[in-house]
Amino acid sequence: MNKIILLVIILGIGLITYKTIQKNTLLAVVDKEENAPSDAFRYTMAIKKVKKCIVNNKKYNSDISFLLDMKRPSGRNRFFVVDLKTDRILDQGLVAHGSGSETGKKNLLQFSNTDNSHATSLGSYAIGSSYNGKFGKAYKLYGLDSSNSNAYARNIVLHKYDRMPYDEQVDPICLSEGCPMVNVEFYKRLQNLIDSSKKQIVLHIYY
């Protein structure tokens, strides 16, 4: 009889523990959604990654960097020119992501480092030399992380597109084939910064 009572007690404790774990797990998932990293937090973490990348490498520009926040809707400014000395945004504009990054779900993107995926790749890039292609003057990008190591082979470049809007809008903007693609006017300002820089500027795409 005592064994039966003991077994009932053990089972009861186990059930309570299981429900508590379930509840805590559910709360953790909900909290993660409710307390998702803010734009400011992601921005701060991106700056830290760039600074870590350039700290011991004198070939990179330590004054400015380009940060691209792909978590923000494409109709909002998400290409930032950043002063690495003050962490302040100097300029900003719209930027397209790759068509292969579309998932069919609102505000949910996927990323790839695979050739012909037409997807955006996350990570840091060194902006290389310019060349003239189908979009005019463009800049070659060299992936510095395992997540974007195939950027050069995939012909991922920074370029302009004359149908890219300049102002923020509610609707999504056009898509690229995986390249960071910007408005013509905004591109002119970026071009001036790149061409006048004696060192390579680091462009960092994050989510």
C-alpha positions as CSV (number, residue, x, y, z in Angstrom):
1,M,0.0,0.0,0.0
2,N,2.8,2.4,0.9
3,K,4.6,1.6,-2.4
4,I,1.4,2.5,-4.3
5,I,1.1,5.9,-2.4
6,L,4.8,6.6,-3.0
7,L,4.4,5.8,-6.7
8,V,1.4,8.2,-6.9
9,I,3.5,10.9,-5.2
10,I,6.4,10.5,-7.6
11,L,4.2,10.5,-10.6
12,G,2.5,13.6,-9.4
13,I,5.8,15.4,-8.8
14,G,6.9,14.4,-12.3
15,L,3.8,15.7,-13.9
16,I,4.1,19.0,-12.1
17,T,7.7,19.3,-13.1
18,Y,6.9,18.5,-16.7
19,K,4.2,21.1,-16.9
20,T,6.5,23.7,-15.3
21,I,9.2,22.9,-17.9
22,Q,6.6,23.2,-20.6
23,K,5.3,26.5,-19.3
24,N,8.9,27.9,-18.9
25,T,9.8,26.8,-22.4
26,L,6.7,28.4,-23.8
27,L,7.4,31.6,-21.9
28,A,11.0,31.6,-23.2
29,V,9.7,31.4,-26.8
30,V,7.2,34.2,-26.2
31,D,9.7,36.4,-24.5
32,K,12.1,35.9,-27.3
33,E,9.5,37.2,-29.7
34,E,8.4,40.1,-27.5
35,N,12.0,41.1,-26.7
36,A,13.4,40.5,-30.2
37,P,16.6,42.6,-30.7
38,S,15.7,46.2,-31.5
39,D,17.1,48.1,-34.5
40,A,19.4,49.9,-32.1
41,F,20.7,46.7,-30.6
42,R,21.4,45.0,-33.9
43,Y,23.1,48.2,-35.1
44,T,25.4,48.3,-32.0
45,M,26.3,44.6,-32.4
46,A,27.1,45.2,-36.1
47,I,29.4,48.0,-35.3
48,K,31.2,45.8,-32.8
49,K,31.7,43.1,-35.4
50,V,33.1,45.6,-37.9
51,K,35.5,47.1,-35.4
52,K,36.7,43.6,-34.5
53,C,37.3,42.9,-38.1
54,I,39.4,46.0,-38.7
55,V,41.2,46.4,-35.4
56,N,44.3,44.6,-36.4
57,N,44.2,45.1,-40.2
58,K,45.6,48.4,-41.4
59,K,44.3,47.9,-45.0
60,Y,40.7,48.7,-43.9
61,N,39.2,52.1,-43.3
62,S,38.8,52.7,-39.5
63,D,36.8,55.9,-39.9
64,I,33.7,54.8,-41.8
65,S,31.8,51.6,-42.6
66,F,28.6,50.7,-44.4
67,L,26.0,48.7,-42.4
68,L,23.0,47.0,-44.0
69,D,20.2,45.9,-41.7
70,M,18.2,43.2,-43.5
71,K,15.8,42.8,-40.6
72,R,14.2,46.2,-41.5
73,P,11.5,46.2,-44.3
74,S,12.9,46.9,-47.7
75,G,10.9,50.0,-48.1
76,R,12.7,51.6,-45.1
77,N,16.2,53.0,-45.0
78,R,18.5,50.1,-44.0
79,F,21.8,51.0,-45.7
80,F,23.8,53.1,-43.2
81,V,27.0,55.0,-43.6
82,V,28.5,55.0,-40.1
83,D,31.2,57.0,-38.4
84,L,33.2,54.4,-36.5
85,K,34.7,57.0,-34.2
86,T,31.4,58.2,-32.8
87,D,29.1,55.3,-33.9
88,R,26.8,57.8,-35.5
89,I,24.9,57.5,-38.8
90,L,26.3,59.9,-41.4
91,D,24.0,59.0,-44.3
92,Q,21.3,56.4,-45.1
93,G,19.2,55.0,-47.9
94,L,17.2,52.1,-49.4
95,V,18.9,48.9,-50.5
96,A,17.5,45.9,-52.2
97,H,18.1,42.3,-51.1
98,G,18.3,39.3,-53.4
99,S,15.2,37.6,-54.9
100,G,16.5,34.3,-53.5
101,S,16.1,35.7,-50.0
102,E,12.4,35.9,-50.3
103,T,10.5,33.2,-48.3
104,G,6.9,34.2,-49.2
105,K,6.4,35.3,-45.6
106,K,6.2,39.0,-44.6
107,N,9.4,40.3,-43.0
108,L,11.1,36.9,-43.1
109,L,14.2,36.5,-45.2
110,Q,16.6,33.6,-45.8
111,F,20.2,33.9,-46.8
112,S,22.7,31.9,-48.9
113,N,26.3,31.7,-49.9
114,T,25.6,29.4,-52.8
115,D,26.1,30.3,-56.4
116,N,22.9,31.0,-58.5
117,S,20.8,31.2,-55.3
118,H,20.2,34.9,-56.0
119,A,20.1,35.3,-52.3
120,T,21.8,37.9,-50.1
121,S,24.7,36.7,-48.0
122,L,25.2,37.9,-44.4
123,G,28.6,39.0,-43.1
124,S,31.4,41.5,-43.6
125,Y,32.7,42.4,-47.1
126,A,35.8,44.4,-48.2
127,I,34.8,46.8,-51.0
128,G,37.3,46.3,-53.8
129,S,38.0,48.0,-57.1
130,S,35.4,49.3,-59.5
131,Y,34.5,48.2,-63.0
132,N,31.9,49.1,-65.6
133,G,29.1,46.5,-66.0
134,K,25.5,46.4,-67.1
135,F,24.6,48.8,-64.3
136,G,27.4,51.1,-65.0
137,K,30.2,51.6,-62.4
138,A,30.0,49.0,-59.7
139,Y,32.3,47.8,-56.9
140,K,33.5,44.2,-56.4
141,L,32.9,42.8,-53.0
142,Y,35.1,40.3,-51.2
143,G,33.4,38.2,-48.5
144,L,35.4,38.1,-45.2
145,D,33.3,35.4,-43.4
146,S,32.3,31.8,-44.0
147,S,28.8,33.0,-44.6
148,N,29.8,35.1,-47.6
149,S,33.1,33.6,-48.8
150,N,31.7,33.0,-52.3
151,A,30.8,36.6,-52.9
152,Y,33.5,37.3,-55.5
153,A,32.8,34.1,-57.4
154,R,29.1,34.8,-57.3
155,N,29.7,38.3,-58.8
156,I,28.1,39.9,-55.8
157,V,28.8,43.7,-56.2
158,L,27.7,47.0,-54.9
159,H,25.8,48.8,-57.7
160,K,23.1,51.3,-58.5
161,Y,19.8,50.7,-60.3
162,D,17.8,53.5,-62.0
163,R,14.4,52.0,-60.9
164,M,15.3,52.0,-57.3
165,P,13.2,54.5,-55.3
166,Y,15.0,57.2,-53.3
167,D,12.5,57.9,-50.6
168,E,11.2,55.4,-48.0
169,Q,7.8,53.8,-48.8
170,V,5.3,51.4,-47.3
171,D,5.5,48.8,-50.1
172,P,8.5,46.6,-50.6
173,I,11.1,47.7,-53.2
174,C,12.5,45.9,-56.2
175,L,14.8,42.8,-55.7
176,S,18.3,42.2,-56.9
177,E,20.1,39.0,-57.9
178,G,21.9,38.9,-54.5
179,C,23.7,42.2,-54.7
180,P,23.3,45.2,-52.5
181,M,21.6,47.5,-55.0
182,V,20.8,51.2,-54.3
183,N,19.3,54.3,-55.7
184,V,21.3,56.3,-58.3
185,E,21.5,59.5,-56.2
186,F,22.4,57.6,-53.0
187,Y,25.0,55.7,-55.0
188,K,26.7,58.9,-56.0
189,R,27.4,59.8,-52.4
190,L,28.6,56.3,-51.6
191,Q,30.8,56.4,-54.7
192,N,32.5,59.6,-53.5
193,L,33.3,58.0,-50.1
194,I,34.7,54.8,-51.7
195,D,36.8,56.6,-54.3
196,S,38.2,59.1,-51.9
197,S,39.1,56.4,-49.3
198,K,42.8,55.4,-49.3
199,K,41.8,52.2,-47.5
200,Q,39.2,49.6,-48.2
201,I,35.8,50.3,-46.6
202,V,34.1,47.4,-44.8
203,L,30.5,46.7,-45.7
204,H,28.6,44.6,-43.2
205,I,25.2,42.9,-43.8
206,Y,23.3,41.7,-40.8
207,Y,19.9,40.4,-39.8
